[in-house]
Amino acid sequence: MKTNKAYTKRLKVTKKGKILARKKGGNHYNAKESRGTQLKRRRKVEIVLTNKNRRRFLPNT
């Protein structure tokens, strides 16, 4: 199976093995959102991958 390199580059693996990614919906159409909502979307969130997806997106772990 080919690795999805584009998505792999957006993930960060911490020392303890957690996988972090940006929250969705923060790129455009944010003028109507409150400032607090805009700032919340900048933070990274931990995502949980199944073993199958882990092999696909993070082949070296």
Residue pairs with C-beta under 8 A, 6 or more apart in sequence:
1 55
1 56
3 56
3 57
3 59
4 56
4 57
7 57
8 57
8 58
8 59
10 21
10 22
11 19
11 20
11 21
11 47
11 57
11 58
12 19
12 20
12 21
12 44
13 19
13 20
13 58
13 61
14 20
17 61
18 46
19 46
19 47
19 48
19 49
19 58
20 44
20 45
20 46
20 47
21 44
21 45
21 47
22 41
22 42
22 44
22 45
23 40
23 41
23 42
23 43
23 44
23 45
25 41
26 38
26 41
26 42
30 37
30 38
30 41
49 57
49 58
54 61
